[in-house]
Amino acid sequence: MTVVDHIVLALQSSDQLDADKRYALIDIFVSNRELFETLGAEATRAFTQALAAGDADAAWRRIADSLSQEQLVRLLQATQDEMADTAKRAAAARAQLQALVDTVGAYAFKLALGALL
């Protein structure tokens, strides 16, 4: 299990947090999984402690301060890869939507032509 998996499991079983706060924290860790996996357990623990203390700004500053140049490069590369994948999926979705529009348009044209004849 990864660092993020452990944190998510701990948050899910926590009875000290209300449901909204628990899901918000889970979302932070899951949506930033690459960041926390890159940073490792110690920096992630420090981030979690700052969040638990109610100081989100300090938590994110601590993360930014703890990034090495190599980690930053890896995170940027992962972000670029994710953006490229998202762009590919968006293009595929647009193509599928256009094909659907073309199909519906052709069907509507046939119906209109049939009504005229």
N, C-alpha and C positions, 0 to 999 in steps of 0.2 A: 504494500500500500504506500501511496505517496503522502507527502506532508499535507497536501490539500485534502486528500481522502480522510486522513485522520482528523483534521480540523472539522470537516463537514460532518463526520460521524459524531464528533463531540458536540457540535452545535445542534444536531438533530435530536440528541438525547438530553440536551440541557433543559432543566426545569427552572433555571434562573432567569431566562429570557422570555419575553412574550413572543408570540408567534411572528408578529410583524418584524421585530428586530432580528429574530433568529433567521427568517427567510432573507432579510436584507443582507445580513452577514454572510450567509451561505452564497448568495448571489455574488457578493464581492469576491469571495475566494474562488468560486467556480469560473466566473467570467474573467478573472485574472490568473487563471491556473498557471499559465506559462511563466508569468512573473514570479509567483511564489515558488514554483518548482525550480526556477533558475536561482533564486535567492537562497533556497535551502531552509533548513529547520530553524536555525538561530535567528536569522533576520525575520522570518515569518512569525516566530514566537514574539519577537520584540514589537512587530507590527500589531499583533493580536493584543498584546498587553496595553499598548497605547490606545487601541480602539476600545478595549474594555474600560480604560480609565476615562473614556469619553472625549479624547482629544484626537479626532480624525486627522486634523492638519499635522499634528506631530507624528502620527502614524505614517502618513504618506511621505513626510520629510525624512523620516527614519529610513524608509524604503529607498528613497532617492539618494540619500547619503551613503547607503550601503552598497549601491551598485558599482561593481568594478567596470572598467572599460570593456573587458571581454564579455561580461554579462550584459552590458548595455547593447553591444553589437549583436549578441545572440537574440536578445529581446526584439531589437529592431528588425532583424532578419525574420524572426517568427511572425512579427506583425506584418511585414511586407508579404510574406508567404500567405498569411491569412487573408490579407486584402486582395491578393491576386486570385485566391480560391473563391472569395466572395464575388469578385468581378466576373469570373467564369460562370459561377452559378447564376448570377443575375443575367448574363447574356443568354444562357441556356433557357432561363425562365421567360425572358422576352421572346426568344424564338418560339417557344411552345405557345405562348400567348398569341403571337402573331399567326401561327398555324391554326390555332383555334378560331381566331377572328376571321381568317381567310375561309375556313371550313363553314363557319356560320354564315358568312357573307355569301358564299356560293350557294348554300342551301336556301337562304332567303331569296336570292336571285331566281333560283329554280321555282320556288313557290310563287313569286311575283309573276314570272313568265308563264307558269301554268295557269294562274288566275286570269291572265290576259287572253290566253288561247281558248 
